Amino acid sequence: MKKVTYFHLDTCPYCRQADRVIAELIAEHPDWAAVEFEKIDEYEHPEIAERYDYYANPSMFLGDEKLYESHLFETEAECRRHVEEVFRRALAD
């Protein structure tokens, strides 16, 4: 299983939405708690963020592969679908 690199900002409402979704999914699937998320605040670590190809937060990667990047006006249902796929991919590797 690979670690998920998760770019976020504390002030981002879409990041808070993704955090809620992650917590809900782990509550529904306790074995998913084994997936490690390395949360990187792009303001605090721009030197790390600049090595990845993304525009919006939250964004999640497995290695160099981008699995999820939020978009403006994204619904919680959309976020949930994407984050579920991130968990599934992380657990499969």
N, CA, C and O atoms as CSV, one atom per row, in Angstrom:
chain,resi,resn,atom,element,x,y,z
A,1,MET,N,N,0.839,-1.171,0.000
A,1,MET,CA,C,0.000,0.000,0.000
A,1,MET,C,C,0.887,1.236,0.000
A,1,MET,O,O,1.842,1.339,0.770
A,2,LYS,N,N,0.549,2.168,-0.879
A,2,LYS,CA,C,1.320,3.407,-0.972
A,2,LYS,C,C,0.686,4.505,-0.135
A,2,LYS,O,O,-0.513,4.494,0.142
A,3,LYS,N,N,1.523,5.448,0.258
A,3,LYS,CA,C,1.068,6.622,0.988
A,3,LYS,C,C,0.459,7.617,0.003
A,3,LYS,O,O,0.971,7.797,-1.102
A,4,VAL,N,N,-0.628,8.258,0.406
A,4,VAL,CA,C,-1.285,9.280,-0.397
A,4,VAL,C,C,-0.696,10.633,-0.014
A,4,VAL,O,O,-0.695,11.005,1.159
A,5,THR,N,N,-0.201,11.360,-0.995
A,5,THR,CA,C,0.256,12.724,-0.780
A,5,THR,C,C,-0.945,13.627,-1.028
A,5,THR,O,O,-1.532,13.625,-2.110
A,6,TYR,N,N,-1.298,14.396,-0.006
A,6,TYR,CA,C,-2.552,15.161,0.006
A,6,TYR,C,C,-2.208,16.638,0.190
A,6,TYR,O,O,-1.827,17.062,1.282
A,7,PHE,N,N,-2.344,17.415,-0.883
A,7,PHE,CA,C,-2.090,18.854,-0.818
A,7,PHE,C,C,-3.378,19.553,-0.395
A,7,PHE,O,O,-4.455,19.294,-0.931
A,8,HIS,N,N,-3.234,20.440,0.576
A,8,HIS,CA,C,-4.401,21.122,1.126
A,8,HIS,C,C,-4.003,22.499,1.637
A,8,HIS,O,O,-2.827,22.853,1.711
A,9,LEU,N,N,-5.027,23.254,1.985
A,9,LEU,CA,C,-4.871,24.540,2.664
A,9,LEU,C,C,-5.890,24.556,3.801
A,9,LEU,O,O,-7.034,24.140,3.619
A,10,ASP,N,N,-5.478,25.030,4.961
A,10,ASP,CA,C,-6.383,25.072,6.106
A,10,ASP,C,C,-7.592,25.968,5.860
A,10,ASP,O,O,-8.657,25.740,6.433
A,11,THR,N,N,-7.440,26.975,5.021
A,11,THR,CA,C,-8.528,27.923,4.764
A,11,THR,C,C,-9.457,27.489,3.631
A,11,THR,O,O,-10.429,28.185,3.337
A,12,CYS,N,N,-9.187,26.383,3.006
A,12,CYS,CA,C,-9.926,25.927,1.826
A,12,CYS,C,C,-11.186,25.145,2.225
A,12,CYS,O,O,-11.082,24.127,2.910
A,13,PRO,N,N,-12.366,25.603,1.810
A,13,PRO,CA,C,-13.591,24.866,2.152
A,13,PRO,C,C,-13.653,23.491,1.476
A,13,PRO,O,O,-14.242,22.564,2.031
A,14,TYR,N,N,-13.066,23.350,0.311
A,14,TYR,CA,C,-13.062,22.057,-0.374
A,14,TYR,C,C,-12.143,21.069,0.340
A,14,TYR,O,O,-12.399,19.865,0.330
A,15,CYS,N,N,-11.086,21.568,0.952
A,15,CYS,CA,C,-10.194,20.708,1.742
A,15,CYS,C,C,-10.901,20.238,3.005
A,15,CYS,O,O,-10.780,19.073,3.383
A,16,ARG,N,N,-11.634,21.125,3.657
A,16,ARG,CA,C,-12.402,20.726,4.843
A,16,ARG,C,C,-13.463,19.697,4.452
A,16,ARG,O,O,-13.734,18.761,5.204
A,17,GLN,N,N,-14.058,19.873,3.280
A,17,GLN,CA,C,-15.026,18.897,2.780
A,17,GLN,C,C,-14.350,17.540,2.583
A,17,GLN,O,O,-14.893,16.510,2.984
A,18,ALA,N,N,-13.179,17.537,1.970
A,18,ALA,CA,C,-12.447,16.286,1.747
A,18,ALA,C,C,-12.067,15.635,3.076
A,18,ALA,O,O,-12.136,14.413,3.204
A,19,ASP,N,N,-11.669,16.432,4.059
A,19,ASP,CA,C,-11.341,15.888,5.375
A,19,ASP,C,C,-12.555,15.196,5.999
A,19,ASP,O,O,-12.430,14.115,6.574
A,20,ARG,N,N,-13.729,15.823,5.886
A,20,ARG,CA,C,-14.961,15.217,6.401
A,20,ARG,C,C,-15.248,13.895,5.693
A,20,ARG,O,O,-15.592,12.896,6.325
A,21,VAL,N,N,-15.098,13.912,4.377
A,21,VAL,CA,C,-15.359,12.706,3.580
A,21,VAL,C,C,-14.394,11.588,3.978
A,21,VAL,O,O,-14.805,10.437,4.124
A,22,ILE,N,N,-13.129,11.918,4.152
A,22,ILE,CA,C,-12.149,10.906,4.571
A,22,ILE,C,C,-12.570,10.294,5.900
A,22,ILE,O,O,-12.566,9.072,6.051
A,23,ALA,N,N,-12.932,11.133,6.862
A,23,ALA,CA,C,-13.353,10.637,8.177
A,23,ALA,C,C,-14.599,9.761,8.070
A,23,ALA,O,O,-14.681,8.720,8.720
A,24,GLU,N,N,-15.565,10.174,7.258
A,24,GLU,CA,C,-16.792,9.387,7.080
A,24,GLU,C,C,-16.487,8.032,6.449
A,24,GLU,O,O,-17.020,7.010,6.882
A,25,LEU,N,N,-15.638,8.022,5.435
A,25,LEU,CA,C,-15.308,6.767,4.759
A,25,LEU,C,C,-14.563,5.817,5.679
A,25,LEU,O,O,-14.790,4.608,5.635
A,26,ILE,N,N,-13.685,6.340,6.504
A,26,ILE,CA,C,-12.978,5.485,7.467
A,26,ILE,C,C,-13.960,4.936,8.503
A,26,ILE,O,O,-13.837,3.784,8.919
A,27,ALA,N,N,-14.928,5.747,8.920
A,27,ALA,CA,C,-15.943,5.266,9.868
A,27,ALA,C,C,-16.781,4.150,9.254
A,27,ALA,O,O,-17.169,3.205,9.942
A,28,GLU,N,N,-17.060,4.264,7.947
A,28,GLU,CA,C,-17.850,3.246,7.253
A,28,GLU,C,C,-17.039,2.005,6.913
A,28,GLU,O,O,-17.580,0.901,6.853
A,29,HIS,N,N,-15.744,2.186,6.691
A,29,HIS,CA,C,-14.842,1.095,6.295
A,29,HIS,C,C,-13.597,1.163,7.191
A,29,HIS,O,O,-12.575,1.701,6.766
A,30,PRO,N,N,-13.657,0.641,8.401
A,30,PRO,CA,C,-12.545,0.797,9.348
A,30,PRO,C,C,-11.188,0.318,8.818
A,30,PRO,O,O,-10.151,0.848,9.214
A,31,ASP,N,N,-11.188,-0.667,7.938
A,31,ASP,CA,C,-9.920,-1.144,7.381
A,31,ASP,C,C,-9.256,-0.087,6.502
A,31,ASP,O,O,-8.055,-0.175,6.246
A,32,TRP,N,N,-10.006,0.906,6.037
A,32,TRP,CA,C,-9.433,1.976,5.221
A,32,TRP,C,C,-8.552,2.906,6.051
A,32,TRP,O,O,-7.809,3.713,5.492
A,33,ALA,N,N,-8.625,2.803,7.365
A,33,ALA,CA,C,-7.769,3.622,8.233
A,33,ALA,C,C,-6.293,3.275,8.033
A,33,ALA,O,O,-5.414,4.027,8.454
A,34,ALA,N,N,-6.021,2.139,7.393
A,34,ALA,CA,C,-4.636,1.744,7.122
A,34,ALA,C,C,-3.979,2.623,6.065
A,34,ALA,O,O,-2.753,2.644,5.957
A,35,VAL,N,N,-4.772,3.347,5.288
A,35,VAL,CA,C,-4.218,4.222,4.252
A,35,VAL,C,C,-3.614,5.448,4.931
A,35,VAL,O,O,-4.281,6.135,5.706
A,36,GLU,N,N,-2.361,5.709,4.634
A,36,GLU,CA,C,-1.666,6.861,5.212
A,36,GLU,C,C,-1.790,8.059,4.281
A,36,GLU,O,O,-1.471,7.972,3.096
A,37,PHE,N,N,-2.252,9.169,4.822
A,37,PHE,CA,C,-2.343,10.426,4.085
A,37,PHE,C,C,-1.268,11.364,4.622
A,37,PHE,O,O,-1.266,11.705,5.805
A,38,GLU,N,N,-0.372,11.772,3.762
A,38,GLU,CA,C,0.620,12.781,4.130
A,38,GLU,C,C,0.058,14.129,3.698
A,38,GLU,O,O,0.105,14.478,2.519
A,39,LYS,N,N,-0.470,14.881,4.650
A,39,LYS,CA,C,-1.069,16.175,4.346
A,39,LYS,C,C,0.029,17.233,4.272
A,39,LYS,O,O,0.814,17.414,5.203
A,40,ILE,N,N,0.056,17.917,3.146
A,40,ILE,CA,C,1.062,18.957,2.919
A,40,ILE,C,C,0.347,20.266,2.637
A,40,ILE,O,O,-0.390,20.386,1.659
A,41,ASP,N,N,0.569,21.234,3.494
A,41,ASP,CA,C,0.030,22.576,3.289
A,41,ASP,C,C,0.940,23.270,2.281
A,41,ASP,O,O,2.127,23.470,2.539
A,42,GLU,N,N,0.377,23.632,1.134
A,42,GLU,CA,C,1.230,24.186,0.073
A,42,GLU,C,C,1.823,25.542,0.442
A,42,GLU,O,O,2.863,25.922,-0.096
A,43,TYR,N,N,1.177,26.284,1.359
A,43,TYR,CA,C,1.754,27.552,1.808
A,43,TYR,C,C,2.976,27.325,2.698
A,43,TYR,O,O,3.944,28.084,2.652
A,44,GLU,N,N,2.911,26.265,3.509
A,44,GLU,CA,C,4.022,25.957,4.415
A,44,GLU,C,C,5.168,25.246,3.705
A,44,GLU,O,O,6.320,25.356,4.125
A,45,HIS,N,N,4.862,24.519,2.637
A,45,HIS,CA,C,5.886,23.728,1.935
A,45,HIS,C,C,5.801,23.925,0.423
A,45,HIS,O,O,5.555,22.969,-0.312
A,46,PRO,N,N,6.001,25.156,-0.047
A,46,PRO,CA,C,5.923,25.398,-1.493
A,46,PRO,C,C,6.985,24.633,-2.275
A,46,PRO,O,O,6.789,24.325,-3.451
A,47,GLU,N,N,8.094,24.329,-1.639
A,47,GLU,CA,C,9.162,23.593,-2.321
A,47,GLU,C,C,8.727,22.171,-2.666
A,47,GLU,O,O,9.216,21.597,-3.639
A,48,ILE,N,N,7.824,21.604,-1.891
A,48,ILE,CA,C,7.285,20.274,-2.203
A,48,ILE,C,C,6.169,20.417,-3.244
A,48,ILE,O,O,6.130,19.676,-4.226
A,49,ALA,N,N,5.276,21.363,-3.021
A,49,ALA,CA,C,4.130,21.553,-3.919
A,49,ALA,C,C,4.569,21.828,-5.356
A,49,ALA,O,O,3.917,21.375,-6.297
A,50,GLU,N,N,5.649,22.555,-5.531
A,50,GLU,CA,C,6.076,22.906,-6.894
A,50,GLU,C,C,6.571,21.707,-7.689
A,50,GLU,O,O,6.724,21.802,-8.907
A,51,ARG,N,N,6.821,20.597,-7.037
A,51,ARG,CA,C,7.273,19.385,-7.739
A,51,ARG,C,C,6.107,18.569,-8.295
A,51,ARG,O,O,6.323,17.595,-9.015
A,52,TYR,N,N,4.879,18.957,-7.969
A,52,TYR,CA,C,3.691,18.222,-8.401
A,52,TYR,C,C,2.878,19.063,-9.371
A,52,TYR,O,O,2.880,20.293,-9.308
A,53,ASP,N,N,2.179,18.374,-10.271
A,53,ASP,CA,C,1.386,19.048,-11.302
A,53,ASP,C,C,-0.080,19.095,-10.875
A,53,ASP,O,O,-0.833,18.144,-11.086
A,54,TYR,N,N,-0.467,20.209,-10.277
A,54,TYR,CA,C,-1.857,20.409,-9.905
A,54,TYR,C,C,-2.123,21.898,-9.831
A,54,TYR,O,O,-1.200,22.709,-9.750
A,55,TYR,N,N,-3.407,22.244,-9.860
A,55,TYR,CA,C,-3.814,23.640,-9.814
A,55,TYR,C,C,-4.645,23.941,-8.576
A,55,TYR,O,O,-4.481,24.994,-7.958
A,56,ALA,N,N,-5.537,23.022,-8.209
A,56,ALA,CA,C,-6.502,23.271,-7.140
A,56,ALA,C,C,-6.295,22.334,-5.959
A,56,ALA,O,O,-5.727,21.249,-6.085
A,57,ASN,N,N,-6.775,22.789,-4.813
A,57,ASN,CA,C,-6.777,21.973,-3.606
A,57,ASN,C,C,-8.208,21.588,-3.271
A,57,ASN,O,O,-9.135,22.352,-3.539
A,58,PRO,N,N,-8.395,20.427,-2.695
A,58,PRO,CA,C,-7.396,19.426,-2.402
A,58,PRO,C,C,-6.968,18.677,-3.663
A,58,PRO,O,O,-7.726,18.559,-4.626
A,59,SER,N,N,-5.744,18.180,-3.630
A,59,SER,CA,C,-5.223,17.307,-4.669
A,59,SER,C,C,-4.533,16.137,-3.985
A,59,SER,O,O,-3.864,16.305,-2.965
A,60,MET,N,N,-4.702,14.952,-4.557
A,60,MET,CA,C,-4.143,13.744,-3.959
A,60,MET,C,C,-3.395,12.938,-5.006
A,60,MET,O,O,-3.850,12.766,-6.137
A,61,PHE,N,N,-2.230,12.449,-4.592
A,61,PHE,CA,C,-1.337,11.711,-5.479
A,61,PHE,C,C,-0.919,10.396,-4.845
A,61,PHE,O,O,-0.803,10.290,-3.624
A,62,LEU,N,N,-0.694,9.396,-5.686
A,62,LEU,CA,C,0.018,8.176,-5.308
A,62,LEU,C,C,1.306,8.230,-6.093
A,62,LEU,O,O,1.298,8.117,-7.319
A,63,GLY,N,N,2.408,8.401,-5.397
A,63,GLY,CA,C,3.659,8.634,-6.104
A,63,GLY,C,C,3.525,9.920,-6.899
A,63,GLY,O,O,3.164,10.959,-6.345
A,64,ASP,N,N,3.812,9.859,-8.191
A,64,ASP,CA,C,3.687,11.028,-9.063
A,64,ASP,C,C,2.348,11.080,-9.797
A,64,ASP,O,O,2.083,12.022,-10.544
A,65,GLU,N,N,1.510,10.073,-9.584
A,65,GLU,CA,C,0.235,10.007,-10.304
A,65,GLU,C,C,-0.851,10.771,-9.553
A,65,GLU,O,O,-1.157,10.464,-8.400
A,66,LYS,N,N,-1.422,11.759,-10.211
A,66,LYS,CA,C,-2.529,12.516,-9.616
A,66,LYS,C,C,-3.807,11.693,-9.718
A,66,LYS,O,O,-4.226,11.306,-10.809
A,67,LEU,N,N,-4.421,11.432,-8.566
A,67,LEU,CA,C,-5.665,10.674,-8.540
A,67,LEU,C,C,-6.886,11.564,-8.362
A,67,LEU,O,O,-7.994,11.202,-8.758
A,68,TYR,N,N,-6.676,12.720,-7.769
A,68,TYR,CA,C,-7.817,13.582,-7.480
A,68,TYR,C,C,-7.366,15.023,-7.392
A,68,TYR,O,O,-6.361,15.345,-6.758
A,69,GLU,N,N,-8.131,15.882,-8.042
A,69,GLU,CA,C,-7.947,17.325,-7.928
A,69,GLU,C,C,-9.334,17.950,-7.916
A,69,GLU,O,O,-10.113,17.770,-8.852
A,70,SER,N,N,-9.632,18.670,-6.874
A,70,SER,CA,C,-10.928,19.305,-6.725
A,70,SER,C,C,-11.135,20.362,-7.807
A,70,SER,O,O,-10.195,20.777,-8.485
A,71,HIS,N,N,-12.374,20.781,-7.946
A,71,HIS,CA,C,-12.678,21.870,-8.866
A,71,HIS,C,C,-13.695,22.798,-8.211
A,71,HIS,O,O,-14.389,22.411,-7.272
A,72,LEU,N,N,-13.772,23.989,-8.702
A,72,LEU,CA,C,-14.680,24.994,-8.178
A,72,LEU,C,C,-16.119,24.490,-8.220
A,72,LEU,O,O,-16.553,23.925,-9.225
A,73,PHE,N,N,-16.839,24.687,-7.162
A,73,PHE,CA,C,-18.238,24.283,-7.004
A,73,PHE,C,C,-18.423,22.772,-6.942
A,73,PHE,O,O,-19.519,22.279,-7.206
A,74,GLU,N,N,-17.386,22.035,-6.603
A,74,GLU,CA,C,-17.496,20.591,-6.472
A,74,GLU,C,C,-18.442,20.241,-5.327
A,74,GLU,O,O,-18.357,20.814,-4.241
A,75,THR,N,N,-19.332,19.306,-5.580
A,75,THR,CA,C,-20.271,18.883,-4.543
A,75,THR,C,C,-19.612,17.854,-3.627
A,75,THR,O,O,-18.587,17.262,-3.965
A,76,GLU,N,N,-20.216,17.660,-2.475
A,76,GLU,CA,C,-19.688,16.649,-1.559
A,76,GLU,C,C,-19.802,15.255,-2.160
A,76,GLU,O,O,-18.938,14.410,-1.923
A,77,ALA,N,N,-20.851,15.001,-2.934
A,77,ALA,CA,C,-21.005,13.696,-3.591
A,77,ALA,C,C,-19.872,13.451,-4.585
A,77,ALA,O,O,-19.338,12.344,-4.659
A,78,GLU,N,N,-19.507,14.473,-5.343
A,78,GLU,CA,C,-18.379,14.330,-6.282
A,78,GLU,C,C,-17.091,14.057,-5.520
A,78,GLU,O,O,-16.319,13.165,-5.872
A,79,CYS,N,N,-16.874,14.837,-4.475
A,79,CYS,CA,C,-15.683,14.652,-3.659
A,79,CYS,C,C,-15.623,13.228,-3.119
A,79,CYS,O,O,-14.577,12.581,-3.165
A,80,ARG,N,N,-16.734,12.755,-2.615
A,80,ARG,CA,C,-16.791,11.408,-2.042
A,80,ARG,C,C,-16.422,10.349,-3.082
A,80,ARG,O,O,-15.660,9.430,-2.783
A,81,ARG,N,N,-16.949,10.469,-4.285
A,81,ARG,CA,C,-16.611,9.498,-5.343
A,81,ARG,C,C,-15.112,9.485,-5.612
A,81,ARG,O,O,-14.505,8.421,-5.740
A,82,HIS,N,N,-14.526,10.664,-5.696
A,82,HIS,CA,C,-13.088,10.752,-5.977
A,82,HIS,C,C,-12.252,10.208,-4.821
A,82,HIS,O,O,-11.292,9.469,-5.038
A,83,VAL,N,N,-12.615,10.571,-3.610
A,83,VAL,CA,C,-11.834,10.116,-2.454
A,83,VAL,C,C,-11.985,8.616,-2.258
A,83,VAL,O,O,-11.022,7.953,-1.873
A,84,GLU,N,N,-13.165,8.062,-2.511
A,84,GLU,CA,C,-13.333,6.606,-2.471
A,84,GLU,C,C,-12.353,5.933,-3.431
A,84,GLU,O,O,-11.730,4.928,-3.090
A,85,GLU,N,N,-12.225,6.493,-4.626
A,85,GLU,CA,C,-11.295,5.924,-5.607
A,85,GLU,C,C,-9.850,6.042,-5.121
A,85,GLU,O,O,-9.046,5.136,-5.344
A,86,VAL,N,N,-9.521,7.135,-4.469
A,86,VAL,CA,C,-8.172,7.285,-3.903
A,86,VAL,C,C,-7.913,6.165,-2.900
A,86,VAL,O,O,-6.864,5.522,-2.946
A,87,PHE,N,N,-8.863,5.928,-1.994
A,87,PHE,CA,C,-8.703,4.839,-1.026
A,87,PHE,C,C,-8.529,3.502,-1.738
A,87,PHE,O,O,-7.623,2.736,-1.409
A,88,ARG,N,N,-9.380,3.223,-2.699
A,88,ARG,CA,C,-9.311,1.927,-3.402
A,88,ARG,C,C,-7.966,1.737,-4.092
A,88,ARG,O,O,-7.380,0.656,-4.031
A,89,ARG,N,N,-7.481,2.777,-4.742
A,89,ARG,CA,C,-6.188,2.688,-5.429
A,89,ARG,C,C,-5.048,2.518,-4.423
A,89,ARG,O,O,-4.136,1.722,-4.647
A,90,ALA,N,N,-5.098,3.258,-3.325
A,90,ALA,CA,C,-4.040,3.149,-2.316
A,90,ALA,C,C,-4.025,1.762,-1.695
A,90,ALA,O,O,-2.956,1.207,-1.442
A,91,LEU,N,N,-5.196,1.199,-1.449
A,91,LEU,CA,C,-5.266,-0.133,-0.863
A,91,LEU,C,C,-4.832,-1.218,-1.838
A,91,LEU,O,O,-4.346,-2.269,-1.421
A,92,ALA,N,N,-5.004,-0.973,-3.135
A,92,ALA,CA,C,-4.654,-1.964,-4.159
A,92,ALA,C,C,-3.146,-2.024,-4.402
A,92,ALA,O,O,-2.621,-3.062,-4.806
A,93,ASP,N,N,-2.452,-0.913,-4.157
A,93,ASP,CA,C,-0.998,-0.882,-4.422
A,93,ASP,C,C,-0.209,-1.495,-3.299
A,93,ASP,O,O,1.019,-1.547,-3.364
